[in-house]
Amino acid sequence: MSSETRSAVARTEITRWRRKQLLDSGFPRALAARVAADARFDLHELIQLVERGCRPDLAVRILAPLDESAR
């Protein structure tokens, strides 16, 4: 297996793990899939906000990465 293939497999596994953590925390499927695939989101911060009563969609808005074009 090439290093590129191993990297792709590792990224897929990490995304899968992130999605499961978000689903277990109450995120809707589509939102969990989108956020899990974007490594710019701090998973732990998102989950903490939700555990404190924040809606998942609002937590994502609060912690959304700044758009590169906004700089």
N, CA, C and O of each residue as an XYZ file, in Angstrom:
284
protein
N       0.858     -1.180      0.000
C       0.000      0.000      0.000
C       0.897      1.232      0.000
O       1.842      1.327      0.782
N       0.590      2.163     -0.877
C       1.398      3.372     -0.975
C       1.084      4.306      0.192
O       0.065      4.167      0.869
N       1.983      5.255      0.405
C       1.768      6.207      1.498
C       0.549      7.085      1.222
O      -0.148      7.485      2.155
N       0.286      7.388     -0.051
C      -0.912      8.166     -0.399
C      -2.174      7.402     -0.048
O      -3.132      7.978      0.467
N      -2.178      6.113     -0.323
C      -3.333      5.274     -0.014
C      -3.522      5.179      1.490
O      -4.650      5.261      1.977
N      -2.436      5.008      2.233
C      -2.526      4.942      3.694
C      -3.054      6.256      4.253
O      -3.859      6.256      5.184
N      -2.608      7.367      3.696
C      -3.091      8.676      4.150
C      -4.582      8.837      3.884
O      -5.318      9.342      4.732
N      -5.021      8.414      2.724
C      -6.440      8.511      2.382
C      -7.277      7.631      3.308
O      -8.352      8.041      3.745
N      -6.798      6.441      3.607
C      -7.508      5.541      4.518
C      -7.562      6.154      5.913
O      -8.601      6.105      6.572
N      -6.454      6.730      6.367
C      -6.414      7.358      7.687
C      -7.394      8.529      7.753
O      -8.110      8.672      8.743
N      -7.436      9.360      6.724
C      -8.374     10.487      6.699
C      -9.821      9.997      6.743
O     -10.658     10.582      7.430
N     -10.108      8.929      6.015
C     -11.453      8.363      6.005
C     -11.830      7.851      7.387
O     -12.949      8.072      7.849
N     -10.912      7.174      8.039
C     -11.176      6.642      9.377
C     -11.377      7.776     10.393
O     -12.249      7.695     11.258
N     -10.582      8.809     10.280
C     -10.717      9.953     11.191
C     -12.066     10.633     10.974
O     -12.754     10.971     11.937
N     -12.440     10.833      9.725
C     -13.730     11.448      9.425
C     -14.865     10.588      9.957
O     -15.824     11.115     10.520
N     -14.775      9.290      9.791
C     -15.794      8.373     10.292
C     -15.907      8.475     11.815
O     -17.010      8.519     12.361
N     -14.756      8.512     12.497
C     -14.740      8.628     13.964
C     -15.346      9.962     14.394
O     -16.141     10.002     15.333
N     -14.983     11.050     13.724
C     -15.519     12.372     14.063
C     -17.038     12.390     13.883
O     -17.762     12.915     14.728
N     -17.514     11.810     12.774
C     -18.954     11.764     12.519
C     -19.679     10.996     13.621
O     -20.735     11.432     14.080
N     -19.135      9.874     14.047
C     -19.752      9.084     15.122
C     -19.813      9.881     16.420
O     -20.823      9.840     17.122
N     -18.754     10.599     16.743
C     -18.752     11.406     17.965
C     -19.838     12.469     17.911
O     -20.526     12.711     18.902
N     -19.989     13.096     16.769
C     -21.011     14.133     16.605
C     -22.418     13.533     16.678
O     -23.302     14.095     17.326
N     -22.621     12.410     16.024
C     -23.922     11.743     16.086
C     -24.260     11.343     17.515
O     -25.394     11.521     17.962
N     -23.292     10.810     18.222
C     -23.504     10.410     19.618
C     -23.830     11.612     20.509
O     -24.432     11.459     21.572
N     -23.432     12.793     20.073
C     -23.688     14.016     20.845
C     -24.995     14.689     20.450
O     -25.347     15.729     21.006
N     -25.720     14.106     19.493
C     -27.024     14.634     19.130
C     -27.077     15.443     17.853
O     -28.102     16.060     17.562
N     -26.006     15.459     17.084
C     -26.016     16.188     15.815
C     -26.856     15.427     14.788
O     -26.793     14.199     14.730
N     -27.639     16.139     13.981
C     -28.352     15.484     12.878
C     -27.333     14.886     11.894
O     -26.216     15.385     11.759
N     -27.738     13.822     11.223
C     -26.832     13.097     10.318
C     -26.134     13.982      9.289
O     -24.911     13.933      9.155
N     -26.895     14.779      8.572
C     -26.310     15.597      7.503
C     -25.313     16.608      8.069
O     -24.243     16.812      7.495
N     -25.651     17.230      9.174
C     -24.749     18.210      9.783
C     -23.498     17.525     10.312
O     -22.389     18.037     10.155
N     -23.675     16.373     10.936
C     -22.519     15.620     11.455
C     -21.577     15.231     10.322
O     -20.359     15.330     10.472
N     -22.113     14.796      9.209
C     -21.280     14.395      8.067
C     -20.497     15.584      7.516
O     -19.310     15.468      7.210
N     -21.171     16.723      7.395
C     -20.497     17.913      6.842
C     -19.386     18.402      7.764
O     -18.280     18.701      7.315
N     -19.689     18.479      9.045
C     -18.717     18.995     10.007
C     -17.560     18.011     10.198
O     -16.406     18.421     10.314
N     -17.869     16.731     10.231
C     -16.825     15.718     10.427
C     -15.778     15.757      9.315
O     -14.601     15.484      9.551
N     -16.209     16.092      8.122
C     -15.300     16.125      6.973
C     -14.435     17.378      6.933
O     -13.488     17.449      6.150
N     -14.746     18.359      7.763
C     -14.003     19.620      7.761
C     -13.141     19.702      9.024
O     -13.639     20.018     10.105
N     -11.876     19.421      8.879
C     -10.950     19.372     10.017
C     -10.732     20.730     10.673
O     -10.111     20.811     11.733
N     -11.230     21.788     10.060
C     -11.080     23.113     10.670
C     -11.968     23.277     11.894
O     -11.718     24.150     12.725
N     -13.006     22.446     12.018
C     -13.894     22.508     13.180
C     -13.244     21.789     14.352
O     -12.722     20.685     14.201
N     -13.279     22.416     15.514
C     -12.783     21.803     16.747
C     -13.897     20.933     17.312
O     -14.858     21.433     17.897
N     -13.756     19.648     17.131
C     -14.774     18.691     17.531
C     -15.097     18.777     19.017
O     -16.266     18.744     19.402
N     -14.081     18.887     19.841
C     -14.284     18.927     21.287
C     -15.060     20.170     21.707
O     -15.927     20.096     22.578
N     -14.760     21.289     21.105
C     -15.485     22.528     21.420
C     -16.945     22.423     20.992
O     -17.840     22.860     21.716
N     -17.187     21.846     19.819
C     -18.557     21.665     19.358
C     -19.357     20.813     20.337
O     -20.473     21.167     20.717
N     -18.781     19.701     20.735
C     -19.465     18.784     21.646
C     -19.695     19.448     23.003
O     -20.751     19.264     23.609
N     -18.724     20.211     23.480
C     -18.899     20.903     24.761
C     -20.055     21.892     24.703
O     -20.857     21.963     25.633
N     -20.144     22.644     23.631
C     -21.252     23.593     23.496
C     -22.601     22.872     23.533
O     -23.531     23.309     24.211
N     -22.694     21.769     22.800
C     -23.950     21.015     22.759
C     -24.267     20.424     24.132
O     -25.422     20.427     24.556
N     -23.257     19.921     24.820
C     -23.468     19.367     26.158
C     -23.947     20.433     27.140
O     -24.603     20.112     28.131
N     -23.628     21.685     26.874
C     -24.058     22.798     27.726
C     -25.420     23.349     27.308
O     -25.898     24.324     27.888
N     -26.048     22.730     26.303
C     -27.392     23.115     25.919
C     -27.527     23.854     24.609
O     -28.640     24.204     24.215
N     -26.445     24.097     23.934
C     -26.480     24.789     22.650
C     -26.991     23.818     21.574
O     -26.618     22.644     21.563
N     -27.839     24.313     20.677
C     -28.287     23.480     19.558
C     -27.091     23.188     18.646
O     -26.233     24.051     18.463
N     -27.024     21.988     18.076
C     -25.909     21.648     17.189
C     -25.704     22.639     16.042
O     -24.567     23.005     15.745
N     -26.780     23.077     15.396
C     -26.616     24.005     14.270
C     -26.052     25.342     14.721
O     -25.271     25.968     14.004
N     -26.448     25.780     15.914
C     -25.915     27.038     16.440
C     -24.451     26.871     16.851
O     -23.643     27.773     16.633
N     -24.105     25.729     17.443
C     -22.711     25.463     17.818
C     -21.808     25.516     16.588
O     -20.702     26.053     16.639
N     -22.291     24.960     15.495
C     -21.512     24.976     14.242
C     -21.351     26.412     13.749
O     -20.270     26.790     13.296
N     -22.395     27.204     13.831
C     -22.293     28.616     13.405
C     -21.311     29.383     14.285
O     -20.517     30.180     13.786
N     -21.364     29.143     15.586
C     -20.478     29.845     16.516
C     -19.021     29.510     16.241
O     -18.160     30.389     16.267
N     -18.747     28.243     15.979
C     -17.364     27.800     15.813
C     -16.930     27.651     14.356
O     -15.871     27.090     14.073
N     -17.740     28.147     13.445
C     -17.400     28.033     12.030
C     -16.089     28.750     11.743
O     -15.858     29.857     12.229
N     -15.232     28.113     10.949
C     -13.970     28.761     10.566
C     -14.252     30.025      9.757
O     -15.216     30.087      8.994
N     -13.420     31.001      9.930
C     -13.564     32.219      9.157
C     -13.304     31.914      7.692
O     -12.391     31.160      7.355
N     -14.093     32.491      6.850
C     -13.933     32.310      5.417
C     -12.633     32.966      4.978
O     -12.338     34.089      5.390
N     -11.874     32.300      4.172
C     -10.604     32.840      3.696
C     -10.802     34.181      2.976
O      -9.934     35.052      3.036
N     -11.932     34.342      2.303
C     -12.162     35.583      1.563
C     -12.481     36.748      2.498
O     -12.419     37.905      2.082
N     -12.819     36.459      3.744
C     -13.171     37.519      4.687
C     -11.931     38.212      5.252
O     -12.046     39.255      5.896
N     -10.788     37.661      5.027
C      -9.553     38.234      5.577
C      -9.052     39.383      4.777
O      -8.023     39.968      5.115
